[in-house]
Amino acid sequence: RSTLGSVPGVARGKKMKNNNIIKFPIDRIKKGVFKPVPNHQMTQMEYGLEAVEMAIHLFFLLEEELEKIALSEGKTPMNFRETDHGEARDMYAIVNLMSAMLIRKVGVDHMLHDHLDEIYDLIMSSVHD
């Protein structure tokens, strides 16, 4: 049983619109970006891949809701698909940060955890200034 929960649509192989647009560093995951965690039921690879799937699923939910809001207000939706748009690069980073956050919860180290901590500290210091 997974600690991160199931990912509707992704884990069961349902087709999601344009799911090949955002390229995640699966090769890095396979090469060992994650450090081994002893005595866990799932392997680091399984946690990593499930976290990526969950983050992609959350991206699709967010993209759909933001598009509905923009269209209801008569605005052009954000473009998360073409990297020459800032919002696409931002979303790519956010999705990868979400994936790192998800695997931190289960105790697996990720290369972005230090960056998440730095971003948190930066935000907190600006809030308290």
C-alpha positions as CSV (number, residue, x, y, z in Angstrom):
1,R,0.0,0.0,0.0
2,S,1.3,3.4,-1.0
3,T,2.1,6.1,1.6
4,L,1.5,8.9,-0.9
5,G,-2.0,7.6,-2.0
6,S,-3.2,6.7,-5.5
7,V,-3.0,9.0,-8.4
8,P,-6.3,8.8,-10.4
9,G,-5.8,8.6,-14.1
10,V,-2.0,8.4,-14.0
11,A,-1.4,5.2,-12.0
12,R,-4.2,3.3,-13.8
13,G,-3.0,4.3,-17.3
14,K,-5.9,6.6,-18.2
15,K,-4.9,9.0,-20.9
16,M,-4.4,12.6,-19.7
17,K,-4.5,15.5,-22.1
18,N,-1.0,16.5,-23.3
19,N,0.7,14.4,-20.7
20,N,3.9,14.2,-22.7
21,I,4.5,18.0,-22.7
22,I,6.2,18.4,-19.3
23,K,9.4,16.3,-19.2
24,F,10.4,15.1,-15.8
25,P,14.0,13.9,-15.0
26,I,13.0,10.2,-14.9
27,D,16.6,9.3,-16.0
28,R,18.0,11.1,-13.0
29,I,15.5,9.3,-10.8
30,K,16.7,6.0,-12.2
31,K,20.4,7.0,-11.9
32,G,20.0,7.5,-8.1
33,V,19.1,11.1,-7.4
34,F,17.4,9.7,-4.3
35,K,19.5,8.3,-1.5
36,P,18.6,4.9,-0.2
37,V,16.3,4.7,2.8
38,P,16.7,1.4,4.8
39,N,13.7,-0.6,6.2
40,H,11.0,0.8,4.0
41,Q,8.4,-1.3,2.1
42,M,8.6,0.8,-1.1
43,T,12.0,1.4,-2.8
44,Q,13.3,4.9,-3.3
45,M,12.5,4.4,-7.0
46,E,8.9,3.6,-6.3
47,Y,8.5,6.6,-4.0
48,G,10.1,8.9,-6.6
49,L,8.0,7.7,-9.5
50,E,4.8,7.9,-7.4
51,A,5.7,11.4,-6.3
52,V,6.2,12.5,-9.9
53,E,2.9,11.0,-10.9
54,M,1.1,12.7,-8.0
55,A,2.8,16.1,-8.8
56,I,1.7,15.7,-12.5
57,H,-1.8,14.9,-11.4
58,L,-1.9,18.0,-9.2
59,F,-0.6,20.1,-12.1
60,F,-3.4,19.0,-14.3
61,L,-6.0,19.8,-11.6
62,L,-4.4,23.3,-11.1
63,E,-4.2,23.9,-14.8
64,E,-7.8,23.0,-15.4
65,E,-9.1,25.2,-12.6
66,L,-6.9,28.2,-13.6
67,E,-8.2,27.8,-17.2
68,K,-11.8,27.8,-16.0
69,I,-11.2,31.0,-14.0
70,A,-9.5,32.8,-16.8
71,L,-12.2,31.9,-19.4
72,S,-15.0,32.8,-17.0
73,E,-13.4,36.3,-16.7
74,G,-12.9,36.6,-20.4
75,K,-9.1,36.4,-20.1
76,T,-6.6,34.3,-22.0
77,P,-5.6,31.2,-20.0
78,M,-2.0,30.9,-18.8
79,N,0.3,29.0,-21.1
80,F,2.0,26.2,-19.2
81,R,3.0,24.2,-22.3
82,E,5.6,26.4,-24.0
83,T,8.8,27.2,-22.2
84,D,9.2,30.6,-23.8
85,H,6.4,31.7,-21.4
86,G,7.5,32.5,-17.9
87,E,4.5,30.7,-16.3
88,A,5.5,27.5,-18.1
89,R,9.0,27.6,-16.6
90,D,7.5,28.5,-13.2
91,M,5.1,25.6,-13.3
92,Y,7.8,23.2,-14.3
93,A,9.7,24.2,-11.2
94,I,6.6,24.1,-9.0
95,V,5.7,20.6,-10.1
96,N,9.2,19.4,-9.4
97,L,9.2,21.1,-6.0
98,M,5.8,19.4,-5.2
99,S,7.4,16.0,-6.1
100,A,10.3,16.7,-3.8
101,M,7.9,17.7,-1.0
102,L,5.9,14.5,-1.4
103,I,8.9,12.3,-1.0
104,R,10.2,14.2,1.9
105,K,7.1,13.2,3.8
106,V,8.1,9.5,3.5
107,G,11.7,10.2,4.4
108,V,13.4,9.9,1.0
109,D,16.1,12.6,0.3
110,H,15.8,14.6,-2.9
111,M,18.2,17.1,-4.5
112,L,15.6,19.9,-4.2
113,H,15.0,19.6,-0.5
114,D,17.8,22.1,0.4
115,H,16.3,24.5,-2.2
116,L,12.8,24.2,-0.6
117,D,14.3,25.0,2.8
118,E,16.1,28.1,1.3
119,I,12.9,29.3,-0.4
120,Y,11.0,28.9,2.9
121,D,13.7,30.8,4.8
122,L,13.7,33.6,2.2
123,I,9.9,33.9,2.3
124,M,9.8,33.9,6.1
125,S,12.5,36.5,6.4
126,S,10.7,38.8,3.9
127,V,7.4,38.3,5.8
128,H,9.0,39.3,9.1
129,D,10.9,42.3,7.8
